[in-house]
């Protein structure tokens, strides 16, 4: 049977208007549910970004003996710059480290130090924080090297924490998605239940299931689309709010580290819209199934 | 046109609605299914529309065996079978024209066909002037005429009516019967399940009487109950038809 696009468009528009209270209920349900899902996805992505940002700052310190020769120091430097897994290295003189120790150590310990007894150091950033161990293995015991340190246990703990945090956000998003799906399905089902008489008349005059289903799916699609557009706007607003709250003078703050790029925000919004459209149209098709069995 | 062959139907609660019925209805016949409530009339109508499936036996409608018909073909069967109900089943938010046009639109008839056929059938049922009214603005009789127009607009081979005058006064009911008779004269087979003794007696058409799911009488120009002219229920006709 030919399915007229004109018929579907007309029926969809008429029914959306005629059942406008139900339409508003469905749109609001989609909007609220998917805004929560989008927010959870936003936080998950933010946590992933914070992890990357944090890992980028992981440093390995190669401490040189205070008694090391210039040739030993330059040999270490040259080797460090040639390593493919070392991103960048900076040299700090004994005096630099002495001044830093003055800031970090309690005065009782600092008073035991002099600039000549303080080790000079190379502060290196590996490409991946896990590669800090390779730097430690390579330079420990080398001539002129006192010791090599990296915050490996802290890295491990932080990675574990962020991984758990990301899974929590994914789980929250999935639970919200599931409850959103059930809520939306229920709202659509209520809307269709109110029109079961119309469906039964259509069946009795010989309409095929697809002929009945398509206008309902098209209605669900539009409700899902409008609801998800509202949800995407809420996600965008939330992102802007978090960005506004992040202190621009402190790039190391958690909110600044969680900041999403334009593409990541677009991706999150796209996921929200696709879910809304799918839930709306497929939900309608599922909801109407029981009323087609006349 | 319609054939029941040893059909039995029981519901889940154990009620046997139809018990071993065999019945033939020829093309162009006008048949009343009569009998008390629970005798199986509505179940027969529902089985003809394939809203219900029998537990045993076979049914043919418009030359097709419908029990083993795949589900996807059922809509095509229903396009050959118009149906009218006691409660009219009109869509309250569509006008008279739209209600009738709906039956053509859902089967994919082009707009020009809809715009030609709907006024014709509204003329036939006498509602041409009320094409823009909503069902709530019509009397019961007029609403039933709209339902008949909707059932007939597709020119089905068979028209089924389940208690079509159940909600109407006697005068209006006669008007509906005249209309169904007119439709029957176009060659459409008409089957009416009814309680309305006066109408059956007035029409004097073939009467199939059901009682507790069984055919107890099948009379060519029958009346609702005992035939006044013979003083008895002519059960012999049942046997005669079965053997023929």
Boltz contact constraints between the chains, C-beta under 6 A:
constraints:
  - contact:
      token1: [A, 1]
      token2: [B, 108]
      max_distance: 6.0
  - contact:
      token1: [A, 2]
      token2: [B, 108]
      max_distance: 6.0
  - contact:
      token1: [A, 198]
      token2: [B, 91]
      max_distance: 6.0
  - contact:
      token1: [A, 201]
      token2: [B, 89]
      max_distance: 6.0
  - contact:
      token1: [A, 202]
      token2: [B, 106]
      max_distance: 6.0
  - contact:
      token1: [A, 204]
      token2: [B, 83]
      max_distance: 6.0
  - contact:
      token1: [A, 205]
      token2: [B, 103]
      max_distance: 6.0
  - contact:
      token1: [A, 205]
      token2: [B, 106]
      max_distance: 6.0
  - contact:
      token1: [A, 206]
      token2: [B, 75]
      max_distance: 6.0
  - contact:
      token1: [A, 206]
      token2: [B, 78]
      max_distance: 6.0
  - contact:
      token1: [A, 206]
      token2: [B, 79]
      max_distance: 6.0
  - contact:
      token1: [A, 206]
      token2: [B, 107]
      max_distance: 6.0
  - contact:
      token1: [A, 207]
      token2: [B, 106]
      max_distance: 6.0
  - contact:
      token1: [A, 208]
      token2: [B, 75]
      max_distance: 6.0
  - contact:
      token1: [A, 211]
      token2: [B, 106]
      max_distance: 6.0
